[in-house]
Amino acid sequence: KIHDGGSGTTHSIMSSCYRPARQIIVAQQKRSSCCGDSYCNVWGPMLRSIGRSRTMTSSSGASSNDAGDPKWDPTPPLPPPTTPIPDRSSSESTPHQALSVPVRVSATNVGVHKRKPTPINRTPRAKAAAQMKPIITTTTESLMQTQEQQQQQNSYSNNHSPTHFVRGGTPCDPAPAPFRLADYGEESVHTLILLRHGESEWNRQNRYTGWCDVDLTDRGRQEARAAGRLLMENGIEIDHAFTSVLKRASFTTNMALNMANQHWVQVTKTWRLNERHYGSLQGYNKDTAYEELGIDQELLMEMRRSYNTPPPRMEDDHKYWHGNYRRYQNLSKEQLEASRGESLKDTADRIMPFFKNIIVPSMQTGNKCMIVSHANTIRTLIKQIDGITDEDIKGMSIPTGIPLLYRLDKNMKPVDPNVELEFRYMVEPKGFTFATSRAHGFHGVYLGDVERLQEIQKKRDATNRDWQRIILRNLARALDEEQSGGVLSGVLELRQFWWKLNHKMQTKEFGNMLLLERMKEQLEHLMHHRRQQFLTMNAFESILNKVHLDNEGKLVEPFQCLKDEEARRERQRQWHESLALDLEEECLIK
């Protein structure tokens, strides 16, 4: 018994040897259910007090025996008073603050033995900070595992093609074997299909379309489905398709792939394949825009057909300004400014980075690609693939809804469909090609009907002749004003007119125009055979109409069918001659 002098009561202390072991087990279980830590501030003091009470004597004056063992007091101890545990943690340990734990009080541990302080890294605040901050391990095994994971990720990204992720692949997919072209056959060349969208509503109305998002006509939908039928009939397989963000091109892509039974093909859409932006001309009729906008007619035709002349810029208050559309919200300020009005050169600067960095790598991995886009976009691609000059590209028109097939070698250079395709790569030739375009270095073939292609050729020639007609009229009017001092007299001097026309044709831009060549021949006939010195404006108009009508619809070898037997024999003869020349040169070198 111990007498408490403060309160005047006597406490009976029970010896720890009578404490059942079950209390220790229960205390340990409660400690584990609390926070699972062996240094818990709630149940830790209780367990330590239990351990001390089993080794300490019941009185403060007890001594040890010779062996050092403590003497056990047989008197029963006092019942343990209930004392609250002081708050030693932050506000994060709120579950522990309301608990009261019985603490063993004995004569030996009151004021003598103090509980050891909790390590700073075991406090609740330190535990919360450890959960917020990731543990950094510096063991050798962890470093090796991290390096292996980084090497594995780098190998995934290096072995996969750029289009692997565009087509839905993941880095953990097994990397395919490197693609290699075969020595002969269909797999010995790359395949590229260029397809212009079907007829749109503004194509039928003869209006400048550009980036305006207009729909297809019924005829345009039929042309899109016919293009898919041509792909299927000629056995053209597509692995990856590219198109613009305008609906007339997107709808044509879907219809063509569905008709070719290749609806599952991956389609990539980008604004970089959009039509050339016609600036403030968009929405106006092509025949009357020069009158409505007050632009010279020859200058307007030069904007349409030349390579470097841009149209008037489009301002923010224009009816068809595209800067407010959500589809172009990711464009930078510089890209939006550049898209206010584009020449063919500006269009090439926009398209070619995408072609070289996305489409070409896709073909190099073995994909047969198709680009469904717009007239000026395809003209730009043809110019870059075939290396056509700036002057020759002006006279090229792209038909709607007719696939244009290109075969490219390992260096992404076009294969000549006349000789190399059939006799070098042993690939069956197919399609038709323009004879006039072949003279300019054109290597593509059209998968279409001859009648349809002839209609397109007539329309293209008519457009070019209209432009040339405007050039001749402006040239004659300028000469009349120069000779009469600013007043139109209606009379032209033949030699001066011939000299100005000949000087204009010296440039490459106008040297290959058919109407200018025919007018030059007529002037030479009047001067040398009829000894004529002057020409009235009415006579000039009659000669111009005659030259225009005489050359309308007349095509010189408009098309060549690559499956024609006679053409094939001629190609075979040329091929053998080239082989013989190569052998002779090799023998001379040896």
C-alpha positions as CSV (number, residue, x, y, z in Angstrom):
1,K,0.0,0.0,0.0
2,I,1.2,3.5,-0.8
3,H,-0.2,6.5,1.0
4,D,-0.8,9.6,-1.2
5,G,-0.1,12.6,0.9
6,G,-1.7,15.1,-1.4
7,S,-5.1,13.5,-1.4
8,G,-4.9,11.7,1.9
9,T,-5.9,8.4,0.3
10,T,-4.2,5.0,0.4
11,H,-3.7,3.1,-2.9
12,S,-3.3,-0.6,-3.1
13,I,-0.8,-1.6,-5.8
14,M,-1.1,-5.1,-7.4
15,S,2.1,-6.7,-8.3
16,S,2.8,-7.1,-12.0
17,C,3.3,-10.8,-11.6
18,Y,-0.4,-11.1,-11.2
19,R,-1.1,-9.3,-14.4
20,P,-2.6,-11.6,-17.0
21,A,-0.7,-12.0,-20.3
22,R,-4.0,-11.4,-22.1
23,Q,-3.9,-7.7,-21.3
24,I,-0.6,-7.4,-23.2
25,I,-2.0,-9.2,-26.2
26,V,-5.1,-7.0,-26.3
27,A,-2.9,-3.9,-26.0
28,Q,-0.8,-5.0,-28.9
29,Q,-3.9,-5.7,-31.1
30,K,-5.3,-2.2,-30.3
31,R,-2.0,-0.7,-31.2
32,S,-1.9,-2.4,-34.6
33,S,-5.5,-1.4,-35.3
34,C,-4.7,2.2,-34.4
35,C,-2.0,3.1,-36.9
36,G,0.1,0.0,-37.4
37,D,3.3,1.6,-36.0
38,S,5.4,0.2,-33.3
39,Y,6.1,3.7,-32.0
40,C,2.5,4.8,-31.8
41,N,2.0,7.6,-29.3
42,V,-1.2,6.2,-28.0
43,W,-0.5,2.5,-27.2
44,G,3.3,2.7,-27.1
45,P,3.5,4.2,-23.6
46,M,1.0,1.6,-22.3
47,L,3.1,-1.3,-23.5
48,R,6.3,0.3,-22.2
49,S,4.7,0.8,-18.8
50,I,3.6,-2.8,-18.8
51,G,7.1,-4.0,-19.6
52,R,8.6,-1.8,-16.9
53,S,6.0,-2.9,-14.3
54,R,7.1,-6.6,-14.7
55,T,10.8,-5.7,-13.9
56,M,10.5,-3.0,-11.3
57,T,9.7,-3.5,-7.6
58,S,6.7,-2.0,-5.9
59,S,8.7,0.4,-3.6
60,S,11.2,3.0,-4.4
61,G,13.6,1.8,-1.7
62,A,13.9,-1.8,-2.9
63,S,17.4,-3.2,-3.5
64,S,18.6,-5.9,-5.8
65,N,20.1,-9.3,-4.7
66,D,23.6,-10.4,-5.4
67,A,22.6,-11.8,-8.8
68,G,21.2,-8.4,-9.7
69,D,17.6,-9.7,-9.9
70,P,14.9,-7.3,-8.6
71,K,12.9,-8.3,-5.6
72,W,9.1,-8.7,-6.2
73,D,6.8,-7.1,-3.7
74,P,4.0,-9.5,-2.8
75,T,1.7,-6.7,-1.8
76,P,-1.0,-5.9,-4.4
77,P,-0.4,-2.7,-6.4
78,L,-2.8,0.2,-6.7
79,P,-5.3,0.3,-9.6
80,P,-3.8,2.3,-12.5
81,P,-5.1,5.8,-12.7
82,T,-6.4,7.0,-16.0
83,T,-4.4,10.0,-17.3
84,P,-4.8,11.6,-20.7
85,I,-2.0,11.5,-23.2
86,P,-0.6,15.0,-24.0
87,D,-0.9,16.2,-27.5
88,R,2.6,15.8,-28.9
89,S,1.7,16.0,-32.6
90,S,0.2,18.5,-35.0
91,S,-3.5,18.9,-35.9
92,E,-3.2,15.9,-38.3
93,S,-3.2,13.5,-35.3
94,T,-6.8,14.4,-34.2
95,P,-7.8,10.7,-33.7
96,H,-5.3,10.4,-30.8
97,Q,-6.2,13.5,-28.9
98,A,-9.5,12.3,-27.3
99,L,-8.1,9.0,-26.1
100,S,-7.2,8.3,-22.5
101,V,-4.9,5.4,-21.8
102,P,-4.3,3.7,-18.4
103,V,-0.7,4.2,-17.4
104,R,1.0,1.9,-14.8
105,V,2.2,3.9,-11.8
106,S,4.7,2.3,-9.4
107,A,7.0,3.5,-6.8
108,T,10.0,3.1,-9.0
109,N,8.7,4.9,-12.2
110,V,7.2,7.9,-10.7
111,G,9.5,10.8,-11.3
112,V,12.5,8.5,-12.0
113,H,12.1,6.8,-15.3
114,K,11.0,9.1,-18.2
115,R,9.6,7.9,-21.5
116,K,12.1,8.2,-24.4
117,P,11.3,10.9,-26.9
118,T,9.8,9.9,-30.2
119,P,12.3,10.3,-33.2
120,I,11.5,13.3,-35.4
121,N,11.1,11.1,-38.4
122,R,8.4,9.1,-36.6
123,T,6.1,11.9,-35.7
124,P,2.8,12.3,-37.5
125,R,3.9,15.5,-39.2
126,A,7.0,13.7,-40.6
127,K,4.8,10.8,-41.8
128,A,2.5,13.2,-43.6
129,A,5.5,14.9,-45.2
130,A,6.9,11.6,-46.3
131,Q,3.6,10.7,-48.0
132,M,3.6,14.0,-49.9
133,K,7.3,13.7,-51.0
134,P,8.3,10.6,-53.0
135,I,11.0,8.5,-51.4
136,I,14.2,8.6,-53.5
137,T,16.1,5.4,-53.4
138,T,19.7,5.3,-54.4
139,T,20.2,1.6,-54.3
140,T,22.0,0.0,-57.2
141,E,19.1,-2.2,-58.1
142,S,16.6,0.7,-58.3
143,L,19.0,2.7,-60.5
144,M,19.5,-0.3,-62.8
145,Q,15.7,-0.8,-63.1
146,T,15.2,2.9,-63.9
147,Q,17.8,2.8,-66.6
148,E,16.3,-0.4,-68.1
149,Q,12.9,1.3,-68.3
150,Q,14.3,4.4,-70.0
151,Q,16.2,2.3,-72.5
152,Q,13.1,0.3,-73.2
153,Q,11.0,3.4,-73.8
154,N,13.7,4.9,-76.0
155,S,13.8,1.7,-78.0
156,Y,10.0,1.8,-78.4
157,S,10.0,5.3,-79.7
158,N,13.0,4.8,-82.0
159,N,11.8,1.6,-83.6
160,H,8.3,2.7,-84.3
161,S,7.4,4.8,-87.3
162,P,6.0,8.3,-86.9
163,T,2.6,7.1,-88.2
164,H,2.5,4.2,-85.7
165,F,1.0,6.3,-83.0
166,V,-1.2,8.2,-85.4
167,R,-2.8,4.9,-86.4
168,G,-3.6,4.0,-82.8
169,G,-0.4,2.2,-81.8
170,T,1.2,2.3,-78.4
171,P,4.8,2.4,-77.3
172,C,4.5,-1.1,-75.8
173,D,3.6,-2.7,-79.2
174,P,6.3,-4.8,-80.7
175,A,8.3,-2.9,-83.3
176,P,7.9,-4.2,-86.8
177,A,10.9,-5.2,-88.9
178,P,12.4,-2.5,-91.1
179,F,10.7,-2.1,-94.4
180,R,12.6,-2.8,-97.6
181,L,11.5,-2.5,-101.1
182,A,11.5,-5.7,-103.2
183,D,13.7,-6.1,-106.3
184,Y,10.8,-6.4,-108.7
185,G,7.0,-6.5,-108.8
186,E,4.3,-4.3,-107.1
187,E,6.3,-4.1,-103.9
188,S,9.4,-2.7,-105.6
189,V,8.0,0.8,-105.8
190,H,6.1,3.1,-103.5
191,T,2.5,3.9,-104.3
192,L,0.9,7.4,-104.0
193,I,-2.6,8.3,-105.0
194,L,-3.6,12.0,-105.5
195,L,-7.3,12.6,-105.7
196,R,-9.2,15.9,-106.0
197,H,-12.5,16.1,-104.3
198,G,-15.8,15.8,-106.2
199,E,-17.6,18.8,-107.7
200,S,-18.6,21.2,-105.0
201,E,-21.5,23.7,-105.0
202,W,-19.2,26.6,-105.7
203,N,-17.4,24.7,-108.4
204,R,-20.7,24.5,-110.3
205,Q,-21.3,28.2,-109.7
206,N,-17.8,29.1,-110.8
207,R,-16.9,30.9,-107.6
208,Y,-13.6,31.3,-105.7
209,T,-13.8,28.7,-102.9
210,G,-10.5,28.6,-101.0
211,W,-11.0,27.8,-97.3
212,C,-14.8,28.3,-97.5
213,D,-16.4,25.1,-96.3
214,V,-19.0,24.2,-99.0
215,D,-20.7,20.8,-99.6
216,L,-20.6,18.5,-102.6
217,T,-23.2,18.5,-105.3
218,D,-25.0,15.3,-106.4
219,R,-22.5,15.0,-109.2
220,G,-19.6,15.5,-106.8
221,R,-20.9,12.6,-104.7
222,Q,-21.1,10.4,-107.8
223,E,-17.5,11.3,-108.7
224,A,-16.3,10.4,-105.2
225,R,-17.9,7.0,-105.4
226,A,-16.6,6.5,-109.0
227,A,-13.1,7.2,-107.7
228,G,-13.5,4.4,-105.2
229,R,-14.8,2.1,-107.9
230,L,-11.7,2.9,-110.0
231,L,-9.4,2.1,-107.1
232,M,-11.1,-1.3,-106.6
233,E,-11.2,-2.2,-110.3
234,N,-7.5,-1.4,-110.7
235,G,-6.5,-3.3,-107.5
236,I,-5.1,-0.3,-105.7
237,E,-4.8,-0.9,-102.0
238,I,-4.6,2.0,-99.5
239,D,-3.0,1.8,-96.1
240,H,-3.1,5.4,-95.0
241,A,-5.2,8.3,-96.2
242,F,-4.6,12.0,-95.7
243,T,-7.1,14.8,-96.3
244,S,-7.9,18.4,-95.3
245,V,-10.4,19.7,-92.7
246,L,-12.9,20.9,-95.3
247,K,-16.0,18.8,-95.7
248,R,-15.8,18.5,-99.5
249,A,-12.5,16.7,-99.2
250,S,-13.4,14.8,-96.1
251,F,-16.7,13.5,-97.6
252,T,-14.9,12.5,-100.8
253,T,-12.4,10.5,-98.7
254,N,-15.1,8.6,-96.9
255,M,-17.1,7.8,-100.0
256,A,-14.1,6.7,-102.0
257,L,-12.9,4.4,-99.3
258,N,-16.3,2.9,-98.7
259,M,-16.8,2.2,-102.4
260,A,-13.4,0.6,-102.6
261,N,-14.3,-1.6,-99.5
262,Q,-11.4,0.0,-97.5
263,H,-13.5,1.9,-95.0
264,W,-11.2,0.8,-92.2
265,V,-8.2,2.7,-93.5
266,Q,-6.7,5.2,-91.1
267,V,-7.5,8.8,-92.2
268,T,-5.4,11.8,-91.0
269,K,-6.9,15.3,-91.4
270,T,-4.9,18.5,-91.3
271,W,-5.4,22.1,-92.2
272,R,-2.1,22.0,-94.1
273,L,-3.8,20.1,-96.9
274,N,-6.5,22.8,-97.3
275,E,-7.1,24.6,-100.6
276,R,-5.1,27.6,-101.5
277,H,-6.5,30.7,-99.7
278,Y,-7.8,33.2,-102.3
279,G,-7.9,36.1,-99.9
280,S,-10.6,38.6,-100.4
281,L,-11.6,36.9,-103.7
282,Q,-13.3,34.1,-101.9
283,G,-17.0,34.0,-102.6
284,Y,-16.9,36.1,-105.8
285,N,-17.6,34.8,-109.3
286,K,-14.5,34.1,-111.3
287,D,-15.8,35.9,-114.4
288,T,-17.0,39.1,-112.7
289,A,-14.7,39.5,-109.7
290,Y,-12.5,42.0,-111.5
291,E,-15.4,44.3,-112.1
292,E,-16.8,44.0,-108.5
293,L,-13.4,44.5,-106.9
294,G,-11.9,46.9,-109.4
295,I,-8.9,44.7,-110.3
296,D,-7.3,44.5,-113.8
297,Q,-8.5,41.4,-115.6
298,E,-5.1,40.3,-116.7
299,L,-3.7,40.8,-113.1
300,L,-6.6,38.7,-111.8
301,M,-5.9,35.9,-114.2
302,E,-2.2,36.1,-113.2
303,M,-3.3,35.7,-109.6
304,R,-5.2,32.6,-110.5
305,R,-2.7,30.8,-112.7
306,S,0.8,32.1,-111.8
307,Y,3.1,30.7,-109.1
308,N,4.3,33.8,-107.2
309,T,1.4,36.4,-107.4
310,P,-0.8,36.4,-104.3
311,P,-4.4,37.5,-104.2
312,P,-5.7,40.6,-102.2
313,R,-5.5,39.9,-98.4
314,M,-8.6,39.0,-96.5
315,E,-9.4,41.3,-93.5
316,D,-11.1,40.4,-90.2
317,D,-14.4,42.0,-91.3
318,H,-14.7,39.7,-94.4
319,K,-17.8,37.5,-94.6
320,Y,-15.7,34.3,-94.8
321,W,-12.9,35.1,-92.4
322,H,-11.8,31.8,-90.9
323,G,-10.0,33.1,-87.8
324,N,-13.0,32.7,-85.6
325,Y,-13.6,29.0,-86.4
326,R,-12.8,26.5,-83.7
327,R,-11.0,24.1,-86.2
328,Y,-8.3,26.8,-86.6
329,Q,-7.9,27.7,-83.0
330,N,-4.5,26.0,-82.7
331,L,-3.0,28.1,-85.4
332,S,-0.4,30.6,-84.3
333,K,-0.7,34.3,-85.0
334,E,1.9,34.1,-87.8
335,Q,0.1,31.2,-89.4
336,L,-3.2,33.1,-89.4
337,E,-1.5,36.1,-90.9
338,A,0.0,34.0,-93.6
339,S,-3.3,32.4,-94.5
340,R,-5.1,35.7,-95.3
341,G,-4.1,35.3,-99.0
342,E,-1.8,32.7,-100.6
343,S,0.0,32.3,-103.9
344,L,1.0,28.9,-105.1
345,K,4.4,29.4,-103.6
346,D,2.9,30.2,-100.2
347,T,0.7,27.1,-100.5
348,A,3.8,25.0,-101.2
349,D,5.5,26.5,-98.0
350,R,2.5,25.3,-96.0
351,I,2.1,21.9,-97.6
352,M,5.6,20.6,-98.2
353,P,6.7,20.3,-94.5
354,F,3.8,18.0,-93.8
355,F,4.4,16.0,-96.9
356,K,8.1,15.5,-96.2
357,N,7.8,14.9,-92.4
358,I,4.6,12.8,-92.2
359,I,3.5,11.4,-95.6
360,V,7.0,10.4,-96.9
361,P,7.9,8.6,-93.7
362,S,4.6,6.7,-93.9
363,M,5.4,5.5,-97.4
364,Q,8.9,4.6,-96.4
365,T,7.4,2.2,-93.8
366,G,5.6,0.3,-96.5
367,N,2.2,2.2,-96.5
368,K,0.4,2.9,-99.8
369,C,-0.8,6.4,-99.2
370,M,-3.7,8.4,-100.7
371,I,-4.0,12.2,-100.5
372,V,-7.5,13.6,-101.0
373,S,-7.3,17.3,-101.3
374,H,-7.9,20.3,-103.6
375,A,-6.8,21.5,-107.0
376,N,-4.0,23.9,-106.0
377,T,-2.8,21.6,-103.3
378,I,-2.4,18.7,-105.8
379,R,-0.8,21.1,-108.3
380,T,1.8,22.0,-105.6
381,L,2.5,18.3,-104.9
382,I,2.8,17.5,-108.6
383,K,5.2,20.4,-109.1
384,Q,7.4,19.1,-106.2
385,I,7.3,15.4,-107.1
386,D,7.9,15.9,-110.9
387,G,10.1,19.0,-110.6
388,I,7.9,20.9,-113.1
389,T,8.9,24.5,-113.7
390,D,6.9,27.5,-112.4
391,E,5.8,28.3,-116.0
392,D,4.6,24.9,-116.9
393,I,2.6,24.3,-113.8
394,K,0.3,27.2,-114.7
395,G,-1.3,25.3,-117.6
396,M,-2.1,22.2,-115.5
397,S,-5.6,21.7,-114.3
398,I,-6.6,18.9,-112.0
399,P,-9.9,17.0,-112.7
400,T,-12.3,16.3,-109.9
401,G,-12.9,12.8,-108.8
402,I,-10.2,11.0,-110.9
403,P,-7.4,9.2,-109.0
404,L,-3.9,10.2,-110.1
405,L,-1.4,7.3,-109.6
406,Y,2.3,7.8,-108.9
407,R,5.0,5.2,-108.5
408,L,8.1,6.3,-106.6
409,D,11.4,4.6,-106.2
410,K,13.5,4.2,-103.0
411,N,14.7,7.8,-103.3
412,M,11.1,9.0,-103.6
413,K,11.6,10.0,-107.3
414,P,8.8,9.3,-109.8
415,V,9.2,6.2,-112.0
416,D,8.7,6.7,-115.7
417,P,5.4,4.9,-116.5
418,N,6.5,4.6,-120.2
419,V,9.6,2.5,-119.8
420,E,10.9,2.0,-116.3
421,L,7.7,0.8,-114.7
422,E,7.1,-2.1,-117.1
423,F,10.7,-3.1,-118.1
424,R,12.8,-2.3,-115.1
425,Y,10.5,-2.9,-112.1
426,M,8.2,-5.4,-113.9
427,V,5.1,-3.7,-112.7
428,E,2.0,-3.9,-114.9
429,P,1.2,-0.4,-116.2
430,K,-2.2,1.1,-115.9
431,G,-4.1,4.3,-116.6
432,F,-3.7,7.2,-119.0
433,T,-1.5,10.2,-119.2
434,F,-1.6,13.6,-121.0
435,A,0.8,13.8,-123.9
436,T,1.3,17.5,-123.4
437,S,2.0,17.0,-119.7
438,R,4.5,14.2,-120.5
439,A,6.5,16.7,-122.5
440,H,6.8,18.8,-119.4
441,G,8.1,15.9,-117.3
442,F,4.7,14.7,-115.9
443,H,5.0,11.1,-114.5
444,G,1.5,10.5,-113.1
445,V,-1.2,8.4,-114.7
446,Y,-5.0,8.9,-114.4
447,L,-7.3,6.0,-113.6
448,G,-10.3,7.1,-115.6
449,D,-12.2,6.9,-118.9
450,V,-10.8,8.4,-122.0
451,E,-14.0,10.3,-122.8
452,R,-14.0,11.9,-119.3
453,L,-10.4,12.9,-119.6
454,Q,-10.9,14.4,-123.0
455,E,-13.7,16.6,-121.6
456,I,-11.3,17.8,-118.9
457,Q,-8.6,18.5,-121.4
458,K,-11.0,20.7,-123.4
459,K,-12.0,22.6,-120.4
460,R,-8.4,23.1,-119.3
461,D,-7.4,24.4,-122.8
462,A,-10.4,26.8,-122.9
463,T,-9.4,28.3,-119.5
464,N,-5.8,28.8,-120.7
465,R,-7.0,30.3,-124.0
466,D,-9.2,32.8,-122.2
467,W,-6.2,34.0,-120.2
468,Q,-4.1,34.2,-123.4
469,R,-6.9,36.1,-125.1
470,I,-6.9,38.7,-122.3
471,I,-3.1,39.1,-122.6
472,L,-3.3,39.8,-126.4
473,R,-6.1,42.4,-125.9
474,N,-4.2,44.2,-123.2
475,L,-1.1,44.2,-125.3
476,A,-2.9,45.7,-128.3
477,R,-4.7,48.3,-126.2
478,A,-1.4,49.4,-124.6
479,L,0.2,49.8,-128.0
480,D,-2.7,51.9,-129.3
481,E,-2.5,54.3,-126.4
482,E,1.3,54.6,-126.7
483,Q,1.1,55.4,-130.4
484,S,-1.8,57.9,-130.2
485,G,-0.6,59.7,-127.0
486,G,-3.2,58.3,-124.6
487,V,-6.2,58.5,-127.0
488,L,-7.4,55.3,-128.6
489,S,-7.2,55.6,-132.4
490,G,-8.1,52.0,-133.3
491,V,-5.1,51.5,-135.5
492,L,-2.0,49.4,-134.8
493,E,1.4,49.4,-136.5
494,L,2.1,45.7,-137.3
495,R,5.9,45.8,-136.8
496,Q,5.6,47.4,-133.4
497,F,2.8,45.0,-132.4
498,W,4.9,42.0,-133.5
499,W,8.0,43.3,-131.7
500,K,6.1,43.7,-128.4
501,L,4.5,40.3,-128.7
502,N,7.8,38.7,-129.5
503,H,9.5,40.5,-126.5
504,K,6.7,39.2,-124.2
505,M,7.2,35.6,-125.4
506,Q,10.9,35.7,-124.7
507,T,10.1,35.0,-121.0
508,K,9.4,31.5,-119.9
509,E,6.1,32.5,-118.4
510,F,4.5,33.3,-121.8
511,G,6.7,31.3,-124.2
512,N,4.6,28.2,-124.2
513,M,1.2,29.8,-124.7
514,L,-0.5,28.5,-127.8
515,L,-2.6,31.5,-128.7
516,L,0.3,33.9,-128.5
517,E,2.3,31.6,-130.9
518,R,-0.6,31.5,-133.4
519,M,-1.1,35.3,-133.3
520,K,2.6,35.8,-133.9
521,E,2.4,33.5,-137.0
522,Q,-0.6,35.5,-138.3
523,L,1.2,38.8,-137.9
524,E,4.3,37.5,-139.7
525,H,2.0,36.3,-142.6
526,L,0.5,39.8,-142.9
527,M,3.8,41.5,-142.9
528,H,5.9,39.3,-145.2
529,H,3.3,37.9,-147.6
530,R,0.7,40.7,-147.8
531,R,3.2,43.6,-147.2
532,Q,0.7,45.1,-144.7
533,Q,1.9,47.8,-142.3
534,F,-1.1,48.7,-140.2
535,L,-3.9,46.7,-138.5
536,T,-7.2,48.1,-137.2
537,M,-8.6,46.9,-133.8
538,N,-11.6,45.4,-135.5
539,A,-9.4,43.3,-137.8
540,F,-7.3,42.3,-134.7
541,E,-10.5,41.1,-133.0
542,S,-11.5,39.0,-136.0
543,I,-8.0,37.4,-136.2
544,L,-8.1,36.7,-132.5
545,N,-11.5,35.0,-132.7
546,K,-10.4,33.0,-135.7
547,V,-7.3,31.8,-133.9
548,H,-9.2,31.0,-130.8
549,L,-11.9,28.9,-132.7
550,D,-9.4,27.1,-134.8
551,N,-7.5,25.8,-131.8
552,E,-10.5,25.0,-129.6
553,G,-11.0,21.3,-129.0
554,K,-8.1,20.2,-131.1
555,L,-5.8,17.9,-129.1
556,V,-2.5,16.7,-130.3
557,E,-2.1,13.1,-129.0
558,P,-4.2,13.9,-126.0
559,F,-3.7,10.6,-124.2
560,Q,-1.6,7.5,-124.2
561,C,-3.1,4.2,-123.0
562,L,-0.3,2.4,-121.2
563,K,-1.9,-0.9,-122.1
564,D,-1.9,-0.3,-125.8
565,E,0.0,-2.9,-127.7
566,E,1.7,-0.5,-130.2
567,A,2.8,1.8,-127.5
568,R,4.1,-1.2,-125.6
569,R,6.2,-2.3,-128.5
570,E,7.7,1.1,-129.0
571,R,8.6,1.2,-125.3
572,Q,10.2,-2.2,-125.5
573,R,12.3,-1.1,-128.5
574,Q,13.4,2.0,-126.6
575,W,14.3,0.0,-123.6
576,H,16.5,-2.5,-125.5
577,E,18.2,0.4,-127.2
578,S,19.0,2.0,-123.8
579,L,20.4,-1.3,-122.6
580,A,22.6,-1.7,-125.7
581,L,24.0,1.8,-125.1
582,D,24.7,1.0,-121.5
583,L,26.6,-2.1,-122.5
584,E,28.6,-0.3,-125.1
585,E,29.6,2.4,-122.5
586,E,30.5,-0.3,-120.0
587,C,32.7,-2.1,-122.6
588,L,34.4,1.2,-123.5
589,I,35.1,1.9,-119.9
590,K,36.6,-1.5,-119.4
